[in-house]
C-alpha cells in the first residue's frame, strides 16, 4: 500500500493489566484478569494452505483434553465433514493451549473453499473455564497453482488466465533493437504450453497490446516493403521469428477448443480490428468495442470486468475527436520518439511529478509531453524538426515533436469528456486524472486503480466486484479500504526487464477462480510470475492472493 492510501489507517488500542495473586507459584496457575476461555486460528489468518494436513486452534488457557471429543466440528457449505479428521491436543505444545484438527489420510481440503470450525462451549480449560457461547471460526483455503494436475473429484477447468502487454514487434524491431519484446519469447511460449496442458484452465484472456504498432522509430515507415497496410503490418508481426512460436501456440489453444482464447484490444494495437484478428486467430474470440477499445465480462462471470485500461489515460485513449478519420491519440507520437531512443540507448531519466495546482490543463499537457520527450534522451534531438513519418490512420504529414504535440494542445482538455463518451466510458475521468493516469508515477493514479474504483466499484448499479486491467506494466493485486472491499488486479507485462521501472516484474499473469465456475462461495484472484529455472523448466512464483466471499 503506497503513501497515498496509507491515510486509511486502522487504529488499534492495546491495554495490558498485570495483577499478582499471592501464594500462586505453579506455572499453570490462573491469572485473575482472565474471565473466560477464548480461541483463535493459529496463525491468526483467514487463509489456510489448500494442501494443509492440519488446522491449528489456539486457546488462551490450557485445555482439558477430556472435553474435546465431539466439541470441535469442521464443516463446509455442504455440511459436517464427519470422519474426515481427528481432533487432538498438540503433542508439541507444552502449554497445552493448541489443539489440532488433523486431516485423515485420503482427505484433502478443497482449494479456494470456505470452511467453518464450530467450537462448542462445552470445552473446558484445566481451570474449569468455558467459552461464553459456542463460536464459529471461518477460514478460506488458498488457490492451487493452475499448472498442477488435479486430483480425482476436484473441480476441473474453472480458472481464467489473464495476461497482457506482450508488445510483440516486427522482425526488424528485434534485429534493429527497438522492440520491447526480445528476451521473453521462450518464456512466454513455455508458459502458453503449460496453459494448454493444464486441466484446471478454461479460458486464456490476452488483455491488449499483444502486437505493437506504435513502437516504430520516427524515421521508419510503418508500411514498408511488402507491408502495405494495417492488416499486412499485424501479419508481419505474427510471422516474425521471435513471435511465430507464440502465435502458433495461441492458435493451438484456440483450435483444440478445450480452452477459450479471448482477446481485448489495447492502445498499441488499437488499429487491430476484428477482421484482422480473425485472419490471424480464426478460432479465437474478439472482445472489441468502439474503435480502439474493448471490455470483457464473461457470460458466466457477471462480477468480473476486464479491459486494457487505456480508456482512462488522456495520452493513450482513442481520439476520434481531434482529427477526423483517425483515432490515434498523442501517446502514439510520443511512442514513435521513444522507439527512436531505443535504437541508441535504453537509459531512462527519472521523471519527477510536476506541481499541477492552479495550472491550466493545456499547460499541464504540454509540460507532460515535453518532460516525456526529454526523458527519452536522444542526443541532439530537435523538437522542431519534421522527422516522424506517419502515413497511417489518415495522418499523412511528416511531423516534428512539437507539431505532433500541438495537434492536440487546444482541444485536449475540452474534448476529453467527449473522447471518453465516444469510447464508451460511463463515468468520465477528469482531465487532470487522465493526465496522471498516463504518467505512471502519480500515487495510485498511475496504477489506474482510481479509475477502476470510480468506474466499477463506486456506482451502486454496478455488479462488478473484480476488475482486471493491463496497460501500466505494473502487476499488482489490491483489496483494501480504497477499493471498497473489492479486488483490483493488474496483469502486468511480458516486455524485456530493462524497459520496466525499478521493482516492476515481467512475465506476470492474473488467475481468476470464481464461485460462478468452481461451485465455491469464494471468488479467488491470484497473481503469479512465470520463472524459467536453470534447468530450463518453467515454474510459477506466487506474488499475491486475495479473495471475496460471494455470500456477503
FIKOLDO-502127 format. One record per residue (C-alpha): y, x, z; residue number from 1; residue in one letter. Coordinates in pm, 1 decimal. Layout:
<sites>
((Y,X,Z),NUM,"A")
...
</sites>
This chain:
<sites>
((0.0,0.0,0.0),1,"X")
((334.6,154.1,-101.9),2,"X")
((657.0,168.7,99.9),3,"X")
((796.2,-149.6,-52.7),4,"X")
((502.9,-360.9,54.9),5,"X")
((476.8,-193.1,392.3),6,"X")
((767.9,-411.4,503.8),7,"X")
((496.7,-670.2,561.5),8,"X")
((370.3,-520.6,886.4),9,"X")
((116.5,-684.7,1106.2),10,"X")
((229.4,-647.2,1466.7),11,"X")
((-21.3,-591.6,1746.3),12,"X")
((15.2,-555.2,2122.1),13,"X")
((-245.8,-380.2,2334.2),14,"X")
((-236.6,-434.2,2714.0),15,"X")
((-468.6,-236.5,2943.9),16,"X")
((-505.9,-304.3,3317.5),17,"X")
((-738.5,-99.1,3541.1),18,"X")
((-835.2,-220.5,3888.5),19,"X")
((-1065.7,-29.7,4120.5),20,"X")
((-1345.8,-206.5,4302.2),21,"X")
((-1420.8,-42.8,4633.9),22,"X")
((-1774.3,59.3,4703.5),23,"X")
((-1898.9,34.3,4338.4),24,"X")
((-2024.1,370.6,4217.3),25,"X")
((-2301.6,254.2,3981.0),26,"X")
((-2225.1,325.4,3611.0),27,"X")
((-2343.3,-30.2,3528.2),28,"X")
((-2100.1,-184.6,3775.0),29,"X")
((-1890.9,-480.2,3655.4),30,"X")
((-1513.8,-435.2,3608.8),31,"X")
((-1336.9,-729.7,3772.6),32,"X")
((-1093.4,-758.9,3480.1),33,"X")
((-1374.9,-881.3,3253.7),34,"X")
((-1404.1,-1256.6,3281.8),35,"X")
((-1685.6,-1319.0,3036.7),36,"X")
((-1902.8,-1195.3,2756.2),37,"X")
((-1774.8,-1122.1,2405.0),38,"X")
((-1939.2,-996.7,2088.1),39,"X")
((-1835.1,-848.4,1754.7),40,"X")
((-1986.6,-690.3,1446.2),41,"X")
((-2024.1,-313.5,1473.3),42,"X")
((-1838.2,-168.6,1297.9),43,"X")
((-1576.3,-442.3,1318.4),44,"X")
((-1573.6,-503.6,944.3),45,"X")
((-1613.7,-818.9,741.6),46,"X")
((-1820.2,-632.9,478.7),47,"X")
((-2176.5,-508.8,516.1),48,"X")
((-2360.6,-295.6,260.6),49,"X")
((-2578.6,-514.7,41.2),50,"X")
((-2867.7,-271.5,90.8),51,"X")
((-2829.3,-250.4,468.8),52,"X")
((-3153.5,-254.7,664.8),53,"X")
((-2993.1,-393.5,978.0),54,"X")
((-2681.3,-562.3,1112.1),55,"X")
((-2539.3,-439.9,1441.7),56,"X")
((-2373.1,-654.1,1707.8),57,"X")
((-2180.2,-503.4,1996.1),58,"X")
((-2124.2,-687.1,2322.8),59,"X")
((-1864.4,-588.8,2578.3),60,"X")
((-2125.9,-569.8,2853.9),61,"X")
((-2484.4,-452.1,2886.4),62,"X")
((-2713.5,-730.2,2767.5),63,"X")
((-3019.8,-873.9,2938.8),64,"X")
((-3284.3,-834.5,2665.4),65,"X")
((-3486.0,-1125.4,2804.3),66,"X")
((-3211.1,-1363.3,2689.0),67,"X")
((-3206.9,-1252.9,2323.2),68,"X")
((-3512.3,-1437.3,2195.3),69,"X")
((-3411.3,-1729.3,1972.9),70,"X")
((-3044.0,-1699.3,2061.1),71,"X")
((-2922.3,-1497.2,1760.8),72,"X")
((-2976.1,-1660.7,1421.7),73,"X")
((-2896.2,-1517.8,1078.5),74,"X")
((-2803.2,-1783.0,820.7),75,"X")
((-2656.2,-1815.7,473.9),76,"X")
((-2534.3,-2113.5,267.7),77,"X")
((-2891.7,-2234.3,222.1),78,"X")
((-2973.2,-2230.4,592.2),79,"X")
((-3155.6,-2022.3,850.8),80,"X")
((-3334.8,-1714.6,723.4),81,"X")
((-3624.8,-1782.0,957.6),82,"X")
((-3866.3,-1492.6,993.0),83,"X")
((-3675.5,-1251.4,769.4),84,"X")
((-3550.1,-1044.3,1061.7),85,"X")
((-3615.0,-929.9,1416.4),86,"X")
((-3356.7,-926.0,1697.2),87,"X")
((-3386.2,-635.8,1939.8),88,"X")
((-3176.9,-412.9,2166.3),89,"X")
((-3065.7,-90.5,2002.1),90,"X")
((-3303.1,171.8,2147.5),91,"X")
((-3046.2,443.7,2079.0),92,"X")
((-2774.5,275.7,2288.4),93,"X")
((-2780.4,396.4,2647.6),94,"X")
((-2505.8,148.3,2737.8),95,"X")
((-2730.2,-143.8,2633.7),96,"X")
((-2442.8,-319.8,2458.7),97,"X")
((-2565.0,-300.6,2099.1),98,"X")
((-2812.2,-547.2,1951.7),99,"X")
((-2984.8,-501.1,1615.7),100,"X")
((-3068.5,-768.9,1363.8),101,"X")
((-3335.3,-567.0,1187.7),102,"X")
((-3435.9,-696.3,846.3),103,"X")
((-3809.2,-721.2,788.9),104,"X")
((-3985.9,-535.3,509.6),105,"X")
((-3965.9,-724.6,183.4),106,"X")
((-3640.1,-899.1,271.4),107,"X")
((-3302.2,-778.7,149.1),108,"X")
((-2950.9,-911.2,170.0),109,"X")
((-2802.0,-1052.4,-149.2),110,"X")
((-2500.1,-880.3,-298.4),111,"X")
((-2155.4,-1040.2,-265.7),112,"X")
((-2300.1,-1307.1,-39.8),113,"X")
((-2166.5,-1470.3,273.3),114,"X")
((-2380.6,-1471.9,587.5),115,"X")
((-2330.0,-1622.6,930.8),116,"X")
((-2465.3,-1496.5,1261.6),117,"X")
((-2490.9,-1773.9,1520.2),118,"X")
((-2479.4,-1629.2,1871.8),119,"X")
((-2579.4,-1869.6,2149.0),120,"X")
((-2404.8,-1893.8,2483.8),121,"X")
((-2749.6,-1866.2,2643.5),122,"X")
((-2734.0,-1488.2,2607.0),123,"X")
((-2651.7,-1320.8,2936.7),124,"X")
((-2523.3,-982.4,3041.3),125,"X")
((-2703.4,-796.9,3317.2),126,"X")
((-2423.0,-923.2,3543.2),127,"X")
((-2501.3,-1283.7,3458.3),128,"X")
((-2202.9,-1348.4,3233.4),129,"X")
((-2239.8,-1552.9,2914.8),130,"X")
((-2022.4,-1632.7,2615.5),131,"X")
((-1761.7,-1903.6,2684.1),132,"X")
((-1915.6,-2100.4,2395.6),133,"X")
((-2150.0,-2040.0,2101.4),134,"X")
((-1994.0,-1801.1,1847.6),135,"X")
((-2035.6,-1772.6,1470.7),136,"X")
((-1968.3,-1434.1,1313.1),137,"X")
((-1931.0,-1415.4,935.0),138,"X")
((-1977.8,-1118.9,707.3),139,"X")
((-1989.9,-1062.0,332.7),140,"X")
((-2213.7,-813.1,158.1),141,"X")
((-2078.0,-555.7,-83.9),142,"X")
((-2129.1,-572.5,-458.3),143,"X")
((-2407.4,-387.7,-630.9),144,"X")
((-2350.0,-113.9,-886.0),145,"X")
((-2369.7,-302.8,-1218.3),146,"X")
((-2579.5,-28.2,-1373.9),147,"X")
((-2857.3,-51.9,-1114.3),148,"X")
((-3166.6,-252.1,-1201.9),149,"X")
((-3211.8,-590.0,-1035.6),150,"X")
((-3492.9,-687.6,-802.9),151,"X")
((-3723.2,-984.9,-866.7),152,"X")
((-3549.5,-1306.0,-761.1),153,"X")
((-3198.0,-1162.3,-789.4),154,"X")
((-2935.8,-1338.8,-998.7),155,"X")
((-2905.3,-1177.6,-1338.5),156,"X")
((-2616.3,-1146.7,-1584.3),157,"X")
((-2340.0,-1267.6,-1357.3),158,"X")
((-2089.3,-984.0,-1398.6),159,"X")
((-1790.0,-926.0,-1623.8),160,"X")
((-1687.4,-566.9,-1701.7),161,"X")
((-1319.4,-517.1,-1786.7),162,"X")
((-1177.4,-200.5,-1941.3),163,"X")
((-851.2,-137.0,-2124.4),164,"X")
((-615.2,117.4,-2275.8),165,"X")
((-856.3,332.3,-2472.4),166,"X")
((-582.5,433.4,-2721.3),167,"X")
((-819.8,544.5,-2994.4),168,"X")
((-628.6,701.6,-3282.6),169,"X")
((-695.4,816.1,-3637.9),170,"X")
((-888.8,1134.1,-3711.1),171,"X")
((-560.1,1311.9,-3792.1),172,"X")
((-432.4,1221.8,-3444.7),173,"X")
((-731.1,1401.6,-3295.9),174,"X")
((-703.2,1700.2,-3528.8),175,"X")
((-324.3,1736.5,-3503.1),176,"X")
((-320.3,1695.4,-3125.5),177,"X")
((-110.1,1385.0,-3074.3),178,"X")
((-384.3,1133.6,-2991.9),179,"X")
((-408.6,1023.9,-2628.8),180,"X")
((-785.7,987.2,-2660.7),181,"X")
((-961.4,1316.3,-2733.7),182,"X")
((-1162.5,1406.5,-2421.4),183,"X")
((-1338.8,1088.9,-2309.7),184,"X")
((-1524.4,976.6,-2621.6),185,"X")
((-1869.0,1083.0,-2498.7),186,"X")
((-1795.6,943.1,-2153.3),187,"X")
((-1697.0,604.5,-2294.5),188,"X")
((-1991.9,596.2,-2532.3),189,"X")
((-2229.3,667.1,-2241.7),190,"X")
((-2054.2,401.5,-2033.4),191,"X")
((-2095.2,140.4,-2307.4),192,"X")
((-2464.0,225.5,-2341.0),193,"X")
((-2501.0,166.2,-1966.3),194,"X")
((-2324.9,-167.8,-2010.6),195,"X")
((-2556.8,-257.8,-2298.0),196,"X")
((-2867.2,-166.2,-2096.2),197,"X")
((-2765.5,-347.8,-1777.8),198,"X")
((-2937.8,-673.0,-1685.8),199,"X")
((-2652.3,-765.2,-1449.5),200,"X")
((-2370.6,-787.1,-1705.8),201,"X")
((-2296.5,-1098.8,-1907.8),202,"X")
((-1961.6,-1003.0,-2063.0),203,"X")
((-1756.3,-699.7,-2162.1),204,"X")
((-1381.1,-755.4,-2195.2),205,"X")
((-1155.2,-495.0,-2356.1),206,"X")
((-808.4,-581.4,-2235.1),207,"X")
((-580.4,-438.6,-2501.8),208,"X")
((-469.7,-106.6,-2651.5),209,"X")
((-816.0,-29.1,-2781.0),210,"X")
((-677.7,108.9,-3108.6),211,"X")
((-337.2,273.2,-3116.5),212,"X")
((-88.5,207.5,-3397.3),213,"X")
((213.4,334.3,-3204.9),214,"X")
((122.9,692.3,-3114.4),215,"X")
((216.7,834.8,-3454.5),216,"X")
((471.8,1122.3,-3472.0),217,"X")
((806.0,1010.2,-3612.8),218,"X")
((779.3,1234.1,-3920.3),219,"X")
((434.0,1096.3,-4003.5),220,"X")
((389.1,792.0,-4221.8),221,"X")
((176.0,521.9,-4062.6),222,"X")
((44.3,427.3,-4404.8),223,"X")
((-76.6,732.6,-4596.7),224,"X")
((-337.2,846.2,-4847.0),225,"X")
((-593.3,563.3,-4865.5),226,"X")
((-439.7,385.0,-4566.1),227,"X")
((-222.3,134.4,-4748.9),228,"X")
((-170.0,-142.2,-4494.4),229,"X")
((-227.5,-254.6,-4136.7),230,"X")
((-591.1,-351.0,-4188.0),231,"X")
((-666.2,-17.9,-4353.7),232,"X")
((-497.6,161.8,-4063.9),233,"X")
((-716.4,-0.4,-3799.4),234,"X")
((-1025.9,62.9,-4009.9),235,"X")
((-927.6,430.3,-4030.9),236,"X")
((-912.7,439.3,-3650.8),237,"X")
((-1253.4,271.6,-3625.1),238,"X")
((-1404.3,520.5,-3869.5),239,"X")
((-1263.2,836.9,-3708.5),240,"X")
((-1536.9,1077.2,-3598.3),241,"X")
((-1428.1,1070.4,-3234.5),242,"X")
((-1432.5,688.4,-3229.4),243,"X")
((-1720.7,585.9,-3454.0),244,"X")
((-1989.2,603.7,-3185.6),245,"X")
((-1778.5,382.4,-2959.7),246,"X")
((-1716.2,123.1,-3230.7),247,"X")
((-2087.2,125.2,-3316.4),248,"X")
((-2178.0,72.9,-2951.3),249,"X")
((-1935.1,-219.3,-2917.1),250,"X")
((-2083.5,-377.0,-3228.0),251,"X")
((-2434.7,-320.0,-3096.8),252,"X")
((-2342.3,-503.8,-2776.2),253,"X")
((-2185.4,-789.2,-2972.3),254,"X")
((-2468.3,-812.1,-3226.4),255,"X")
((-2750.5,-821.8,-2970.6),256,"X")
((-2595.0,-1130.0,-2813.8),257,"X")
((-2706.2,-1072.3,-2454.5),258,"X")
((-2358.9,-958.7,-2351.3),259,"X")
((-2046.9,-1126.0,-2486.7),260,"X")
((-1783.9,-883.2,-2621.2),261,"X")
((-1432.3,-1024.0,-2581.7),262,"X")
((-1101.2,-873.8,-2685.3),263,"X")
((-742.5,-940.1,-2576.8),264,"X")
((-468.0,-754.8,-2771.2),265,"X")
((-214.4,-520.1,-2612.1),266,"X")
((114.7,-371.1,-2725.6),267,"X")
((-8.1,-56.7,-2904.1),268,"X")
((-230.9,-280.6,-3116.1),269,"X")
((-6.4,-587.5,-3132.3),270,"X")
((-39.9,-589.8,-3512.3),271,"X")
((-419.8,-606.7,-3473.0),272,"X")
((-477.1,-963.0,-3593.3),273,"X")
((-773.6,-1195.2,-3553.5),274,"X")
((-866.7,-1139.2,-3918.3),275,"X")
((-865.0,-760.5,-3878.7),276,"X")
((-1059.5,-783.5,-3552.4),277,"X")
((-1342.8,-980.7,-3711.5),278,"X")
((-1350.6,-745.5,-4010.5),279,"X")
((-1449.5,-468.9,-3765.0),280,"X")
((-1633.3,-672.6,-3498.2),281,"X")
((-1788.9,-970.8,-3678.2),282,"X")
((-1977.3,-1088.9,-3368.5),283,"X")
((-1703.3,-1020.8,-3115.3),284,"X")
((-1472.3,-1279.6,-2961.5),285,"X")
((-1095.7,-1270.4,-3018.0),286,"X")
((-858.8,-1398.7,-2748.5),287,"X")
((-514.6,-1354.5,-2900.6),288,"X")
((-224.3,-1592.4,-2853.1),289,"X")
((107.6,-1591.0,-3033.8),290,"X")
((154.2,-1278.0,-3246.2),291,"X")
((108.0,-962.5,-3038.4),292,"X")
((-7.7,-1141.2,-2723.1),293,"X")
((-323.5,-1272.8,-2565.6),294,"X")
((-467.4,-1412.7,-2245.5),295,"X")
((-822.5,-1494.3,-2145.7),296,"X")
((-970.9,-1727.4,-1888.0),297,"X")
((-1346.7,-1762.9,-1943.8),298,"X")
((-1458.2,-2125.9,-1959.6),299,"X")
((-1684.7,-2075.3,-1659.7),300,"X")
((-1429.0,-1875.8,-1453.5),301,"X")
((-1131.3,-2108.3,-1407.4),302,"X")
((-979.4,-1899.0,-1126.9),303,"X")
((-964.8,-1575.9,-1334.2),304,"X")
((-692.0,-1478.1,-1581.9),305,"X")
((-696.1,-1157.8,-1785.1),306,"X")
((-424.5,-1019.7,-2011.9),307,"X")
((-291.7,-680.3,-2113.8),308,"X")
((33.3,-718.7,-1917.1),309,"X")
((293.4,-608.3,-2173.1),310,"X")
((444.9,-957.6,-2192.4),311,"X")
((641.9,-878.9,-1874.7),312,"X")
((764.8,-536.8,-1991.6),313,"X")
((1100.7,-557.3,-2172.5),314,"X")
((1031.9,-240.4,-2371.6),315,"X")
((685.5,-343.8,-2488.0),316,"X")
((663.4,-723.5,-2511.1),317,"X")
((652.7,-855.4,-2869.7),318,"X")
((1003.9,-912.6,-3004.9),319,"X")
((1019.2,-1177.0,-3276.5),320,"X")
((1386.9,-1245.7,-3198.9),321,"X")
((1577.7,-925.8,-3280.9),322,"X")
((1452.9,-857.1,-3633.0),323,"X")
((1334.2,-1142.7,-3849.9),324,"X")
((979.5,-1090.7,-3971.8),325,"X")
((893.9,-826.5,-3709.2),326,"X")
((751.5,-832.7,-3357.6),327,"X")
((789.1,-461.0,-3280.2),328,"X")
((983.9,-402.1,-2954.6),329,"X")
((1191.5,-97.7,-2850.5),330,"X")
((887.2,70.4,-2697.6),331,"X")
((741.3,121.0,-3043.9),332,"X")
((1020.0,361.0,-3142.8),333,"X")
((1012.2,546.7,-2811.0),334,"X")
((637.5,592.6,-2854.8),335,"X")
((688.3,740.4,-3201.7),336,"X")
((920.0,1000.4,-3044.8),337,"X")
((670.4,1054.2,-2761.3),338,"X")
((393.4,1121.9,-3014.2),339,"X")
((613.0,1390.8,-3170.2),340,"X")
((638.8,1555.1,-2830.2),341,"X")
((259.1,1557.6,-2807.9),342,"X")
((249.3,1780.9,-3115.6),343,"X")
((440.2,2052.1,-2932.0),344,"X")
((386.3,2012.5,-2559.8),345,"X")
((219.1,1791.2,-2303.4),346,"X")
((469.9,1890.0,-2035.7),347,"X")
((629.5,1589.5,-1871.4),348,"X")
((962.4,1598.2,-1695.1),349,"X")
((998.4,1382.8,-1384.8),350,"X")
((1187.3,1058.2,-1438.0),351,"X")
((1392.8,962.2,-1137.1),352,"X")
((1471.3,593.8,-1077.4),353,"X")
((1835.5,519.6,-1153.5),354,"X")
((2062.6,304.9,-940.6),355,"X")
((2092.8,-38.1,-1101.8),356,"X")
((2318.8,-230.9,-867.3),357,"X")
((2617.8,-388.9,-1044.3),358,"X")
((2530.3,-225.8,-1377.3),359,"X")
((2513.3,-440.6,-1690.2),360,"X")
((2158.0,-490.0,-1822.5),361,"X")
((2259.2,-343.1,-2158.7),362,"X")
((2369.0,-20.3,-1988.9),363,"X")
((2052.5,-9.8,-1781.0),364,"X")
((1851.9,-47.9,-2101.4),365,"X")
((2034.1,228.7,-2291.2),366,"X")
((2018.4,458.4,-1987.9),367,"X")
((1644.8,396.0,-1950.1),368,"X")
((1596.9,466.9,-2321.9),369,"X")
((1792.2,792.9,-2307.3),370,"X")
((1604.0,909.3,-1997.1),371,"X")
((1270.2,826.1,-2158.9),372,"X")
((1357.1,1018.6,-2475.1),373,"X")
((1493.5,1316.2,-2280.0),374,"X")
((1176.4,1332.8,-2070.4),375,"X")
((967.3,1386.3,-2384.0),376,"X")
((1123.4,1732.5,-2400.9),377,"X")
((1124.1,1800.4,-2776.5),378,"X")
((1305.0,2131.1,-2847.0),379,"X")
((1630.6,2090.2,-3043.0),380,"X")
((1583.5,1716.4,-3070.3),381,"X")
((1880.0,1545.1,-3236.8),382,"X")
((1902.0,1177.0,-3134.2),383,"X")
((2138.0,1105.8,-3425.3),384,"X")
((1916.1,1249.5,-3698.5),385,"X")
((1728.5,987.3,-3906.0),386,"X")
((1367.4,1104.6,-3874.8),387,"X")
((1148.8,810.3,-3769.9),388,"X")
((953.1,685.2,-4071.6),389,"X")
((870.4,315.3,-4047.7),390,"X")
((759.6,105.2,-4347.9),391,"X")
((577.6,-117.6,-4101.2),392,"X")
((615.6,-478.7,-3988.1),393,"X")
((927.0,-536.0,-4202.7),394,"X")
((1101.7,-219.4,-4079.3),395,"X")
((1174.8,-7.1,-4386.1),396,"X")
((1452.1,239.8,-4297.6),397,"X")
((1443.1,594.5,-4171.4),398,"X")
((1580.0,571.0,-3816.3),399,"X")
((1729.9,810.9,-3565.4),400,"X")
((1653.8,763.7,-3197.3),401,"X")
((1998.9,618.7,-3136.9),402,"X")
((1968.9,393.0,-3442.9),403,"X")
((1643.2,251.2,-3310.2),404,"X")
((1789.3,209.6,-2961.9),405,"X")
((2093.7,25.8,-3095.5),406,"X")
((1883.5,-227.2,-3287.8),407,"X")
((1817.6,-391.2,-2952.6),408,"X")
((2118.5,-299.4,-2735.4),409,"X")
((2339.1,-603.4,-2791.0),410,"X")
((2060.8,-860.7,-2773.1),411,"X")
((1823.0,-700.5,-2525.1),412,"X")
((1949.4,-899.1,-2226.7),413,"X")
((2046.0,-1238.3,-2375.1),414,"X")
((1731.3,-1255.4,-2589.1),415,"X")
((1483.0,-1150.5,-2319.3),416,"X")
((1423.0,-1503.4,-2195.4),417,"X")
((1369.5,-1635.7,-2548.4),418,"X")
((1130.1,-1349.5,-2625.7),419,"X")
((919.7,-1442.7,-2326.8),420,"X")
((920.4,-1811.5,-2414.0),421,"X")
((806.5,-1732.9,-2768.1),422,"X")
((534.2,-1512.9,-2623.1),423,"X")
((403.9,-1794.7,-2405.1),424,"X")
((533.3,-1670.2,-2069.4),425,"X")
((558.5,-1976.8,-1846.1),426,"X")
((782.8,-1825.4,-1578.5),427,"X")
((1022.9,-1577.8,-1747.2),428,"X")
((1082.5,-1243.9,-1576.6),429,"X")
((1445.7,-1138.4,-1505.1),430,"X")
((1589.2,-865.3,-1729.7),431,"X")
((1605.1,-605.3,-1454.6),432,"X")
((1241.2,-668.1,-1360.9),433,"X")
((1141.5,-643.8,-1727.8),434,"X")
((1306.3,-301.4,-1747.1),435,"X")
((1148.0,-189.3,-1420.9),436,"X")
((806.9,-309.8,-1539.1),437,"X")
((839.9,-64.1,-1826.5),438,"X")
((936.2,225.7,-1603.2),439,"X")
((605.3,272.8,-1427.4),440,"X")
((774.2,411.1,-1114.3),441,"X")
((977.3,138.0,-952.5),442,"X")
((788.5,40.0,-640.2),443,"X")
((545.3,-236.8,-726.4),444,"X")
((727.3,-342.1,-1044.3),445,"X")
((576.4,-56.7,-1244.0),446,"X")
((228.6,-178.2,-1144.5),447,"X")
((303.1,-528.7,-1284.8),448,"X")
((190.5,-669.9,-951.6),449,"X")
((516.8,-860.9,-905.4),450,"X")
((476.4,-1033.1,-1242.1),451,"X")
((114.6,-1125.5,-1171.7),452,"X")
((222.4,-1281.8,-843.4),453,"X")
((512.7,-1476.9,-991.3),454,"X")
((318.4,-1596.7,-1296.2),455,"X")
((-10.7,-1688.7,-1136.4),456,"X")
((-10.0,-1685.1,-756.3),457,"X")
((320.5,-1849.8,-663.4),458,"X")
((308.1,-2164.5,-884.0),459,"X")
((129.9,-2440.2,-694.1),460,"X")
((-20.9,-2581.8,-1012.0),461,"X")
((-191.5,-2250.7,-1097.0),462,"X")
((-567.1,-2233.2,-1041.0),463,"X")
((-572.4,-1856.8,-1086.4),464,"X")
((-673.1,-1651.6,-782.8),465,"X")
((-777.1,-1332.8,-962.4),466,"X")
((-554.0,-1159.0,-1219.2),467,"X")
((-661.5,-854.7,-1419.3),468,"X")
((-401.8,-661.1,-1620.0),469,"X")
((-408.6,-329.2,-1803.2),470,"X")
((-106.5,-159.0,-1966.8),471,"X")
((13.3,56.7,-1674.8),472,"X")
((-260.8,324.0,-1698.6),473,"X")
((-286.1,299.8,-1319.9),474,"X")
((-608.4,145.0,-1193.0),475,"X")
((-575.2,-47.0,-868.7),476,"X")
((-703.7,-337.2,-665.1),477,"X")
((-480.8,-536.3,-428.0),478,"X")
((-532.5,-820.7,-186.1),479,"X")
((-263.4,-845.4,79.3),480,"X")
((28.8,-1049.7,205.4),481,"X")
((226.4,-977.3,-110.3),482,"X")
((-46.5,-1124.1,-332.3),483,"X")
((-62.1,-1428.1,-103.3),484,"X")
((-424.3,-1351.4,-24.6),485,"X")
((-523.6,-1347.9,-391.9),486,"X")
((-651.9,-1048.0,-588.2),487,"X")
((-454.9,-844.6,-841.7),488,"X")
((-654.4,-583.0,-1031.8),489,"X")
((-557.1,-332.3,-1297.3),490,"X")
((-829.8,-191.3,-1518.9),491,"X")
((-655.8,144.4,-1570.2),492,"X")
((-723.9,357.6,-1878.0),493,"X")
((-953.5,596.3,-2065.6),494,"X")
((-688.8,834.4,-2204.4),495,"X")
((-702.5,1209.9,-2150.7),496,"X")
((-624.1,1307.4,-1794.1),497,"X")
((-330.3,1527.5,-1898.3),498,"X")
((-136.8,1219.1,-2008.1),499,"X")
((-158.5,1049.7,-1668.4),500,"X")
((71.3,1062.2,-1368.9),501,"X")
((-47.0,1255.1,-1066.2),502,"X")
((-313.0,1065.6,-875.5),503,"X")
((-399.4,826.1,-1158.5),504,"X")
((-762.0,802.9,-1268.3),505,"X")
((-916.0,785.3,-1613.0),506,"X")
((-1244.9,622.9,-1710.1),507,"X")
((-1193.8,318.5,-1489.0),508,"X")
((-1334.6,-34.1,-1500.8),509,"X")
((-1295.1,-357.4,-1307.0),510,"X")
((-1610.7,-557.7,-1233.0),511,"X")
((-1588.5,-931.1,-1164.4),512,"X")
((-1873.5,-1118.5,-996.8),513,"X")
((-1752.1,-1466.8,-914.7),514,"X")
((-1901.7,-1761.4,-732.9),515,"X")
((-1899.6,-1964.8,-1053.5),516,"X")
((-2157.2,-1726.7,-1201.0),517,"X")
((-2352.5,-1593.1,-905.0),518,"X")
((-2404.2,-1910.5,-702.4),519,"X")
((-2248.6,-1736.7,-403.7),520,"X")
((-1943.7,-1858.0,-213.1),521,"X")
((-1782.8,-1519.9,-280.5),522,"X")
((-1563.7,-1400.6,-567.3),523,"X")
((-1611.7,-1023.7,-574.8),524,"X")
((-1389.4,-771.2,-755.0),525,"X")
((-1475.6,-402.2,-761.9),526,"X")
((-1302.0,-102.2,-915.4),527,"X")
((-1513.3,185.6,-1043.8),528,"X")
((-1458.9,517.9,-1217.3),529,"X")
((-1711.2,647.8,-1469.6),530,"X")
((-1800.4,1010.6,-1399.3),531,"X")
((-2014.1,1247.5,-1605.2),532,"X")
((-2216.0,1486.1,-1391.8),533,"X")
((-2312.6,1843.9,-1463.4),534,"X")
((-2649.1,1707.7,-1577.3),535,"X")
((-2469.0,1504.8,-1848.1),536,"X")
((-2568.3,1181.8,-1674.1),537,"X")
((-2311.4,909.7,-1616.9),538,"X")
((-2258.2,751.6,-1277.1),539,"X")
((-2011.1,503.5,-1133.3),540,"X")
((-1789.8,602.9,-841.9),541,"X")
((-1674.9,310.0,-629.0),542,"X")
((-1297.1,322.6,-583.2),543,"X")
((-1223.9,-8.8,-411.1),544,"X")
((-1365.0,-354.4,-344.6),545,"X")
((-1210.9,-688.8,-249.3),546,"X")
((-1339.2,-1043.4,-225.2),547,"X")
((-1226.4,-1403.7,-193.3),548,"X")
((-1409.8,-1684.9,-17.6),549,"X")
((-1418.6,-1966.2,-272.5),550,"X")
((-1476.7,-2223.7,0.4),551,"X")
((-1134.3,-2157.2,155.0),552,"X")
</sites>
